[in-house]
């Protein structure tokens, strides 16, 4: 593959690395790529997963929940994948979120989120507390983002399909942590995705650098005092990496680089002609970029990445997590339910037009939802969330959100289901976000049970009444909706009646 690298790319890397290291770098392209998965600690603890894992796993040094798996294994073809117990992710791509330092209860933004690998990693660290806002400007990529959030059972995410500049008013000074996994020339992905070489030849580095510059400036506006930004790319170009950080520091003196340990250091010596303006940065900014990091494919088991951690000032920190808790107590429970005017039917994800553009109104009956919750749920999983409805679709929105009117909101929170003609139809997202202990009526199949795979294929199952898990004191009838689990982890809904389980697994999710 090394022979296929674009000639201009080879020339550039020789200039940057020098002949000797370039030969080591070049040799990495003929080595087999590595494969990784990340345990979803929002659903299962690392130790428990390792006890159950059918795969041969080796720990990734920079991610506690990250593991290499062998090329011949197929983790995407296992029931645990459909239960959202792990996410298949390139090992180096797991590093940025680790540096973000997310804590439960914080407000976090993933600014360029699709397809959602890093978003789900952030969500696992939040442990269902606080607010996660995920945004992607490309409407065609948001569908995958939503599906991955649902698959991994994320409860506290708001999904936007918006230009970042349109978010500034609503979210000024709002977020504790912001991740910018910036669009880039993708040089670090040439080994993994050979088609990236063709894209590199069609799009200029300068084109991406202009976008990156804007994203950093916009993120600074939305960050709370004392907050943190992690900027990452999957490219080697100093124009998109060290140059972006040096320029940002010169324009935003309240920010500093938080030095990164454990990886190769950033290269201030690459801030030179012909790649960057030699005199375009202050000496302080140039020195600071030595605290950024580079992940090199010839130095570790992973693809090429650049990482920078930016801390904002030393002023008194805004108590964002405390504010969320205070506001949440006033907006918990099914009684606080807002109906927004709009279509009375249709798909739960808007296309083009924002949900938040519709003015709130009242008049939606909650009785079907309340009846379902009383019959099926042991606890109130919507506590500390604001229940909202758009048309017939109900959502549990994270407490403490600012006003979102005028923004393209794809999902205003955890999609619960549809209030349709006097009945409530629970969503697949609700099932995936629940835990077995929260359901009053459930079926848990062993992963070794052939019915587990048949369920994932959409088939009707024979299930004895004695197999339905329920508390007779609370749920006397076995018939009706039940939460279907595999090895005690939810995978969807079924309807049980007279020894048969009608399959409610979504057609688009089924095992093929």
N, C-alpha and C positions, 0 to 999 in steps of 0.2 A: 504493500500500500504506500510505502514511503515514496516510491517513484511517481505516484499519482498526485502528490502535493502540488498546489499551484506554484509555478516558478517564482512569482513575486513574493509569495509567502516564505518560500525557502530562503530567498535572498534577505528578506527582512530578519528572519530568525537567526541567520548566520551573523548578520551585523550586530544583533542584540546579544546573542549568547557567545559568540566567538566559535571558531572552527571546532575546537575540542569538545565543548559541551554540546554544540549542535549535533555532533555525531551521536552522542548519548541520547539526546532528545529524539533524533531521527530514528534510532533503533527501537524506541518505544512504540512506534507505529506498526512495527511488525510483530509486536508481542500481542498475545490474546487479550481482548478487553476483559474487564472484571465486571461482576454482576453483584448487585446489592439489594437488600430489603431492610426495611426499618419497622421494628415492632411498634404497633399502635398502642402506646401505654395509656391511651384514653379508654381502651377496652380490656387490655390484659397486661399484667405485670411482666416485665422482662423474664424473671425467673420462671414464672408459670409457662410462658411461651416456650422457653428452652426445654422444659420438661415434656411438652406436648409436640414440639416441632418434629416433623418427619424429614427435615432437610439436614444436610451436613453444613453447618454454619461455622464461620470464623469471624471473630469480632473485628469491627472497623475501629481503629484506635481513637478517632476523634468524635465518635458518636456512641454513647452508652447503649442505645437501642438499635444500633446499626450493625448489620452482619453481611459478609460476603457469602454468596452461595455458589455452588459449582455450576458450570455452564450447562451440563446435561439435565439439571433439575428444572422443573417447571412449576414454580410457586403460584403462577397465575391459574393453574389447573388443579387447585386443591380447594376443598370446602372452606378452609380457613381464610382464603383470599376473599371469598364471597361473604364471609362473616366480618370482614374489615379488620382482621387481627394484625395485618401488616400491609405496608405499601412498598411496591417494587420501585426502587429509586437508585440512581447512579450514586456510588459512594461519596464522591467529592461534593455532589449537590446537597448532601446532608449537612455540610459544614456551616453554611451561613446562619441557619436558625440556631445552631448551638452557640454561636457567638452573640446572638441577639439577647440572650439572658432573660428569656420570658419567665414570668412568675404568675401563678394563678391570681385572677382578679384584675390583671392589667388590661389596658386598652391597646390593641395591637393592629397595625395595618400591614397587609401584604399588598403592595401597590401594583405589582405586575404579576398576578397570581397564577394564571392558567399554566399548566393543567391542574395545579393544586397540590403537588407533592409537598412543597414547603408550607403551604397553608395548613395542611393536615398535621404537619410536624409541630407548627405553632399551636394548633388546637389541642394536641396531646399535652403540651406543656401547660396550657391554661387550665386543663382538667375541668372544662365546662364552666369555669368562672370567668367573669370579666367580659370583654367584648372583642371579637375578631371581625374586622372588616376586610374583605378580600375584593380586589378590583382587577379587572382586565379590560383594556380598551377594545379588544377584538371580540365582537359578538359571536363569531363562529367558534371561539375557544372557550367561551363561558359554559357551554353545555358540559364539557368534560370536567370543568372546575366544580360545577354543582354536583355532578355524579360522584366525584371523588370525596367531596365533603359528606355526602349522604352515605356512601359506602363505609366510611370510617366513623360514622355515628356522631358527627359534630353537631352540637346543639346551639352554640352561641355565635354562629357566623352570620354576617350580613353580606350578600353578594351584590356587587355593583358592576355595571358595564358602562364605565364613564371615563371621559377625559380627565386626567388628574387636575388640570387647572380649574375644572368645574366643581371640584371637591373642596377647594380651599376655604370658601366661606363657611360651609357647614362644619368643617373639621379643623378650623384654625386652633392651634395649640391643644389639640384633643388627645393625641396618642402618646402613650408611654414609650412604645417601641414601634419602629417602622422598618420593614424589610423592602429594599429595592433590589430585586433580582432583575437587573436591567436588560432590556433588549440589547443585543450586541452582535458583533460579527461572527461569533461562534467558533473561533479558531480552536478552542479547547475541545470541541466536540467532533473534530475531523475523524478521529479513530472510531468513535462510537457511531456516528452518523455521516457516512461518506457524502451524502447529498448536501451537507453543509458547505462543502468545498465549492459547489456550483453557486450557492447563495453568496458566498464570500466574494466570488468574482463579479457578481451582479450588483452588490451593494457596497458602497464605500464605507470605510471606517469612519470618515468624517460625518457621514449621515447618521450613524449611530451615536457618535460623540455629541452631536447637537441634541439628540433626544435625552441622552444621559444627563447632560448639563441641566436641562429643564427639570428632569425628575428629581435630582438632588435639591434644587432650589425649592421645588414644590413640597418635597418632604419636610424641609426645614420649617416651612410655614405651619405644617400640621403637627409638628412635634411639640409636646409639652416641655416646660422648663425641666432640665435635669434628665431628659429622655435620651434615647439611643437610636441611631440609624445604623443599619448594616447594609452596605452597598456591595453587591457581588456581580460578577460577570463570568461567562465561560469563554473568555478570550485572552490572548496573550498581549494584544496591542497596548503599549503604554499610553497611547492617545485616549483609550477608553478606560484606563485604569489609574495609574499614578497621576496622569495629567488631570483627570477629572477631580481627584481628591485634592491635589495641590491648588487648583483653581477655586474649588469650593471653599477651602480653608481661607484663602486670601479674601474671598467675598463675604465670608461668614466668620468673623473673628471670635464669636462666642463658642465655636466648635473646636474640639481637639480630636486628634487620632488616639484611640485607645489601642496601645500596642498589642499585637497578636503573637502568641507563642506557639511553638509546635509545628510551624510550617516555614517554608523558605520566606525570607523577608522581601518586602517590596523593593523596587529598584529606582531610587531617586536619580541614579546616574543615567537612566534612560530618558530623562526629561531633557532631551537634546535634539538638535537637528539630525536627520531630516524628519524625525517622527513628531517632535514636539518643539514648541518655541523655547529656545534655550534660555532666553531672558524673560520668559512670560510669567515667572512665579517668584515669590519671595524666597529668601534663603531659609526662613523658618518653615514655610510650607514644604519646600523640597526636602528638608531634613525630616519632617514629620511623616512623609510617605514611606520611610523606612520601617515604620510600625505597621504598615499594611502587610498582606500575606499573599503569596502565590503558591498554588498547588500544581506541581509539575508531574506529568505522566511518567517521566523517567526517574522521579524521586520518590513516588508513592504509588500505591495501588488505587488509581482513580484517574479521572480525566482532568484536563486543565481548567483551573479556576483562579479568579482574583477575589480577594476579600478585604474590606476595610470597615472598621468599627469607628463610628463618629459619635462622640459624647457632646451634649449641649450644655455648656456652662456649668457653674457650681452653685447656682442660686437655689433657693428653697424649692423643694420639689412639690408639685401640685399633688394633693392626695387623691389621685384618680380612682384608685380601687376603693377607698373609703367612700368617695362620692357615689360610686355605683351601688354600694351596699345600702346607703341611705335612701337613694331614690328607688331602689328595687323594693324596699319594704312597703313603699306606698303604691306599688303597681303590680303586686303579686296576685295571682289567682284568676279564676275564670270570670270574675265579676268585672274586671277591667278589660273590656273587650271592645275594640273600636272597629266599626265597619266602614270601609271606604267605598265610595260610589264607584261604579265601573261595571264591567261586564258581569253578568250573572252566571256565565259559564265560560268554558275555555280552559286552556292549559295553564298550569300553575306558574310557569315562567313566562314573564312578559317578553315580547320581542319588540325592541325599539322604544316603545313608550314607557315612561316610568310609572311604577305603581304609586310612588309618592306624589305624583302630580294630581291625583284624585283627592278632592277634599273629603275629610272624614265625615261620616254620618252615622246614624244609629238605626236600629231596627232589625238586626240579624238575631235570630233566636239561637240561644246557646244550648237549649234543652237537649238536642241530639248529642252534642259534644259532652255535656255534663253527664248524660246517661251512659255514654260509652266509657268515660273516665271512671264513673262509679262502678261499672260492671267489670272493667278490664284492668284498671291500674290500682296498685296497692298504695302508692304515694302520689303526690302531685308533682310530676316531672316538669311542670310549667311554672313552678314557684320561682320567684325573682325574675320573671319574664313578663313582658306585656303582650297579651294575646290580641292579635289584630287580624282583620279579615279583609281581603280584596276580592270582590265578587263573592264566589262561594268558597274560596280557598282560605284556610285558617293557618296562621303562623304564630309561633312563640318568639317574640322579638327580644333581644337582649335589653335589659334595663340600662338606662343612662345614655341612650343614643340621642344625638342632636336631631333637630328637624331635618328631614331628608327630602322635603318637597322640591321638585324640579330636577332631581337626580334620577338617573336610570337605575332603578333598584330591581334586580332580577329576583332576589330572595330577601325579604325584610327580616328573616330569622329562620328558625327551625320550622320546616313545613310539616304541619300536623296532619292535614287532610282536608276533605271537602264536606261542607254542609250542603247537602243536596236533597231537595224535595222531602224535607222533614226527617232525614236520616244523616248520620255521620259516617263517612267512608275514610278510614285511617290511611295515611300515606305510607309508602315504603320507607320514606325518610324517618317517620315516627318509629317504625319497628327497629330500624338500624340504630337509632339514637337511644333506645330503651336498654335496660338491663333485665336479665331474667327475673331478678328479685323484685322488679317493679311491676311485673305482670301477675294478675290474679288467675289468669288461665293461660297455660303454655304447654308446648310439646317440645321436649328436648331429645333430639335424635343423636346417637353416637355417630361420629364421622365414619366409623366402620360399617354402619348400617346402610345397606344398599338403598334404603328409602331417602337418605340424605341427598344422594346424588339425583335420585328421581325427583325429589322436591325442587332442586335447583334447575332441573330441566322443565319444570312446569307441570309435572304429572299429578294426577289425583292419587292419594295414598289411602291404604287401609290402615286405620289406627284404632286400636281398642280404646274403649272409654277409660279403662284403668291407666292408660298411658298419658292421659291429659292431666297435667299438674295443676292442682287447684286446692284451695282451702275450702272444704265443704261448709264451714261456718260462714264464709263470706261469699263463695261462688258455688251454689248448689248445682247449677246446670253446667254440663260439659259442652253443650251445644253453643254454636256461635263462633265469633272471632277468637282465635288464640294466637299467641306469639310463638312462632316456630323458631327453634334454636338448634344449632349443631354444637355438640359438646358444651352446652349451656350458654352459647353466644348467639344472639338473635341474627336471623337471616331474612325474616319476612313474616307475612301473615298467612293464616289459613283459616278456613271455616269448617268446623267439625259438626257432623250430624250423623247419627246412627252408624258409627263405625267407619265413616269415610271423611277424609280431610280434603275439602275443595281447595285447590292451590290458588293463592293470591300473589304468587311471585311475579313481578312485572316481566312482560315478554322481552323487553329490551335488555334485561339483566340476565336472562337464562343461560345456563351452561350449554355450550355448543361444541 
